[in-house]
């Protein structure tokens, strides 16, 4: 898979050798300004604009003034030919942008600021870790000895970092970030400081314990939560990573739910400039409509209880907001989901201390507030997990600001930027 990692430092003059193209029109239909609005343009749409797509050249997007718009090309099916052109840009309310797509040779590729990343490092702390695009975690692996960098598949953007333990725990964790640079390649190594301690870049801010953590998954079946944890197969597959978005898959086989063996896939997408990641989940082997549970850890909640609200006419949310970070400051977390997918909201049973502190192997789910979504055999269920940390921005100390963030993002997801050809 080809990589496209870039730092913005390009003047429009380099396009003098490019072939011009018809105009691409992007429209913000909402009455609000949008920052880092995601835009996806299919290869077929680009071809309608430019005619035949030249081999060994790359599309570069510019506005009417010739300013380069950060973008990337993604080979989603990994057949060696890119499928989508992805970009982010800012819009005023109701703004229409007219853009050009031009093709350049390798030596003319602009450098964009890298604002997303995915990392799975394989090796050891003493010997070092090598980043890989694909790996399978051994069946029953408990995370000891440490074989994966930071014990996890990690992903980040310029605002927040996340990880999913690449072992039988399979719960999601959070990194609070204090700088926009990508840091996941460097943490959890022999040379780095402990990510459990506050440093210049930030820290691990969540206590996961026996919970599902920051958006971990389970199946709700007959009043029980079956963690998507100890499975016969647990596979990581990178799809793409680049300056504006990164995508990867977590594939599972042999997920035991009440004696039935299921398969599952979680496809995670992270965009630049967003306090959320998108999760698309499919489950195979279901005989009937079931309930996918998405959880938020509650172990460090002090005074406030989890809450829920309607984000707009298409989305609802569950969330927590409290002094619940490992740095003893405000941390907000939430799950945004389509209203028509919701089945129930609930809390995991209280576990005994013996169970909570017991084996990592197939541990029961505890200390978790969750929502369940309808899920049918091999049909995707989508949700968005949000996290915001007070130390990154003081406004997140106010619950109202976090709720407004989720509501504004629901509005943007309900009305994506419209792409047309002029």
LINKADA-V540514 format. One record per residue. SS is DSSP state (H for helix, E for strand, C for the rest). PSI is psi in radians with two decimals (none if undefined). OMEGA is omega in whole degrees, -180 to 180 (* if undefined). Layout:
((SS:PSI:OMEGA) (SS:PSI:OMEGA))
This chain:
((C:2.27:180) (C:2.54:-179) (C:2.55:177) (E:1.57:180) (C:2.15:-169) (C:2.71:175) (C:2.19:-174) (C:2.04:176) (C:0.76:-170) (C:2.42:174) (C:2.65:-176) (H:-0.27:-176) (H:-0.44:-178) (H:-0.27:-177) (H:0.03:-178) (H:-0.43:-179) (H:0.09:-175) (C:2.81:174) (E:2.19:-178) (C:2.83:-177) (C:2.89:174) (C:2.97:-174) (E:2.38:175) (E:2.20:-179) (E:2.24:176) (E:2.30:-176) (E:2.26:172) (C:1.87:-177) (C:-0.11:-178) (C:2.80:-180) (C:0.34:179) (C:2.62:174) (C:2.64:-180) (E:2.37:177) (E:2.35:180) (E:0.84:179) (E:2.21:179) (E:2.43:177) (E:2.29:178) (E:2.23:-180) (E:2.16:-177) (E:2.77:177) (H:-0.67:-180) (H:-0.70:178) (H:-0.71:178) (H:-0.70:-179) (H:-0.59:176) (H:-0.56:180) (H:-0.79:-166) (H:-0.13:-171) (C:-2.75:-177) (C:2.32:-179) (C:2.10:-177) (C:2.51:176) (C:2.62:175) (C:0.43:173) (C:2.81:-173) (E:2.46:177) (E:2.37:176) (E:2.31:-176) (E:2.31:177) (E:2.69:176) (C:-3.02:-175) (C:-0.40:179) (C:-0.03:-179) (C:0.10:179) (C:2.33:-178) (E:2.33:177) (E:2.18:180) (C:2.29:-177) (E:3.05:176) (E:2.81:174) (E:2.43:-173) (E:2.24:175) (C:1.56:-172) (C:-0.58:-179) (C:0.07:174) (C:0.74:177) (C:0.15:179) (C:0.00:-180) (C:2.23:-175) (C:2.59:-175) (C:-0.57:-175) (E:2.55:170) (E:2.10:-178) (E:2.46:179) (E:2.87:171) (E:2.50:175) (E:2.86:-178) (E:2.59:179) (E:2.51:165) (C:2.95:178) (C:2.27:177) (C:0.29:-175) (C:2.52:173) (E:2.21:177) (E:2.44:175) (E:2.09:-174) (E:2.80:175) (E:2.58:174) (E:2.13:-180) (E:2.69:179) (E:2.39:-179) (E:2.76:177) (C:2.99:-177) (H:-0.73:-175) (H:-0.06:178) (H:0.12:-179) (C:2.18:178) (C:2.79:177) (C:2.14:-179) (C:2.66:174) (C:2.23:179) (C:2.05:-175) (C:0.05:173) (E:2.79:-177) (E:2.63:171) (E:2.43:-178) (E:2.19:162) (C:1.90:178) (E:2.27:-178) (E:2.33:180) (E:-2.29:179) (E:2.84:179) (C:-0.75:-178) (C:-0.72:-176) (C:-0.20:-178) (E:2.92:-177) (E:2.44:177) (E:2.22:178) (E:2.38:-178) (C:2.76:177) (C:-0.24:-176) (E:2.45:176) (E:2.75:175) (E:2.17:178) (E:2.33:-179) (C:2.50:179) (C:2.26:178) (C:0.12:-178) (C:2.22:-176) (C:0.03:-178) (C:0.00:-180) (C:2.22:-3) (C:2.87:-179) (C:2.03:-179) (C:-0.19:-179) (E:2.41:-178) (H:2.22:-176) (H:0.37:176) (H:0.20:-162) (E:2.85:156) (E:2.17:-176) (E:2.56:176) (E:2.73:-174) (E:2.86:164) (E:-2.81:-177) (C:-0.05:-177) (C:-0.72:-175) (E:2.82:174) (E:2.66:-178) (E:2.81:172) (E:2.73:176) (E:2.04:-179) (E:2.14:-177) (C:1.03:180) (C:-2.93:-172) (C:-0.22:175) (C:-0.80:179) (C:1.01:173) (C:2.65:-176) (E:2.55:-176) (E:2.96:-175) (E:2.46:167) (E:2.17:172) (E:2.36:-177) (E:2.47:178) (C:0.02:178) (C:2.65:-174) (C:-0.25:-177) (C:2.68:178) (C:2.29:-174) (C:-0.18:-172) (C:-0.46:179) (C:-0.34:-171) (C:-0.34:-177) (C:2.76:177) (C:0.34:179) (C:2.99:180) (C:-0.59:-176) (C:-0.34:-174) (C:2.77:173) (C:2.90:180) (C:2.28:179) (C:0.00:174) (C:-0.07:179) (C:2.47:-179) (C:2.25:177) (C:-3.03:-175) (C:-0.50:-179) (C:-0.40:-176) (E:-2.57:-179) (E:2.96:168) (E:2.08:-172) (C:0.13:-174) (C:2.39:170) (C:2.03:-174) (C:-0.86:-179) (C:-2.40:-179) (C:0.15:-176) (C:-3.10:172) (C:-0.08:175) (E:-2.33:-174) (E:1.27:178) (E:0.37:176) (E:2.83:-170) (E:2.62:173) (E:2.91:171) (E:2.26:177) (E:2.03:-175) (E:2.12:179) (C:0.94:176) (C:0.31:178) (E:2.63:176) (E:2.14:178) (E:1.83:-177) (E:2.40:170) (C:1.34:-171) (C:-1.61:-178) (C:1.78:180) (C:2.84:178) (C:-0.53:-179) (E:2.35:176) (E:1.87:-170) (E:2.38:173) (E:2.35:176) (E:2.02:174) (E:2.36:176) (E:-0.90:178) (E:2.65:168) (E:2.46:-175) (E:-2.98:-174) (C:-0.50:-175) (C:-0.39:174) (E:2.71:174) (E:2.55:-178) (E:2.42:172) (E:2.91:-179) (E:2.50:168) (E:2.05:-175) (E:2.39:-175) (E:2.58:171) (E:2.63:179) (E:0.73:176) (E:1.92:-174) (E:1.96:177) (E:1.77:179) (C:0.79:177) (C:-0.12:178) (E:2.38:-180) (E:2.06:-178) (E:2.81:170) (E:2.82:180) (E:2.71:170) (E:2.32:171) (E:2.08:175) (E:2.12:-176) (E:2.31:178) (E:2.28:176) (E:2.31:-180) (E:2.67:175) (C:2.45:172) (C:0.20:-177) (C:2.54:177) (C:0.41:-178) (E:2.80:165) (E:2.65:180) (E:2.37:178) (E:2.13:175) (E:2.03:-172) (E:2.31:171) (E:2.54:179) (E:2.29:178) (E:2.64:179) (C:0.11:179) (C:2.40:178) (C:-0.36:-177) (C:3.00:178) (C:2.33:-176) (E:-3.04:-176) (E:2.01:174) (E:2.19:-180) (E:2.36:176) (E:2.20:-169) (E:2.77:173) (E:2.23:179) (E:2.48:-179) (C:0.14:-170) (C:-0.49:-177) (C:0.16:175) (C:2.35:-176) (C:-1.11:-174) (C:-0.49:-174) (C:2.66:176) (C:2.78:174) (C:2.64:-179) (E:2.89:179) (E:2.74:180) (E:2.81:174) (E:2.14:-178) (C:-0.76:173) (C:-2.84:-176) (C:0.00:178) (C:-0.37:-173) (E:2.58:170) (E:2.96:-176) (E:2.61:163) (E:2.66:-175) (E:2.86:169) (E:2.64:176) (E:2.05:-177) (E:3.05:171) (E:1.47:-171) (C:0.17:177) (C:2.85:177) (C:-0.14:176) (C:0.15:177) (C:0.72:175) (C:-3.11:-172) (E:2.36:175) (E:2.29:178) (E:2.41:177) (E:2.57:-180) (E:2.73:174) (E:2.14:176) (E:2.30:-174) (E:2.66:177) (E:2.33:-177) (H:-0.68:-176) (H:-0.04:178) (H:-0.22:-174) (E:2.43:173) (E:-0.92:-177) (E:2.81:172) (E:2.41:-177) (E:-3.05:179) (E:2.45:178) (C:2.63:179) (C:2.67:176) (C:2.23:-180) (C:2.61:174) (C:2.75:180) (H:-0.62:180) (H:-0.75:179) (H:-0.76:-179) (H:-0.62:-178) (C:0.17:-175) (C:-2.73:-175) (C:2.56:175) (C:-0.27:-174) (C:1.99:175) (C:0.73:-176) (C:2.38:176) (C:2.70:-180) (C:2.26:176) (C:2.97:175) (C:0.83:-175) (E:2.29:168) (E:2.37:-172) (E:2.80:169) (E:2.54:175) (E:2.52:178) (E:2.57:173) (E:2.35:175) (E:2.31:179) (C:2.84:-175) (E:2.11:176) (C:0.39:174) (C:2.38:-170) (C:2.48:169) (E:2.34:-174) (E:2.43:171) (E:2.98:-178) (E:2.20:180) (E:2.23:-177) (E:2.56:172) (E:2.42:179) (E:2.37:-172) (E:2.33:-178) (C:-0.67:-176) (C:-0.44:176) (C:-0.66:177) (C:2.15:-174) (H:-0.40:-178) (H:-0.34:-180) (H:-0.05:172) (H:-0.26:179) (C:2.14:-178) (H:-0.66:-178) (H:-0.66:-180) (H:-0.67:179) (H:-0.74:176) (H:-0.75:180) (H:-0.61:175) (H:-0.85:-179) (H:-0.66:179) (H:-0.74:-179) (H:-0.66:178) (H:-0.58:174) (H:-0.72:178) (H:-0.71:180) (H:-0.68:178) (H:-0.54:179) (H:-0.38:-177) (C:1.28:-178) (C:2.80:177) (C:2.30:-177) (E:2.23:180) (E:2.26:176) (E:2.87:-178) (E:2.26:-180) (C:none:*))
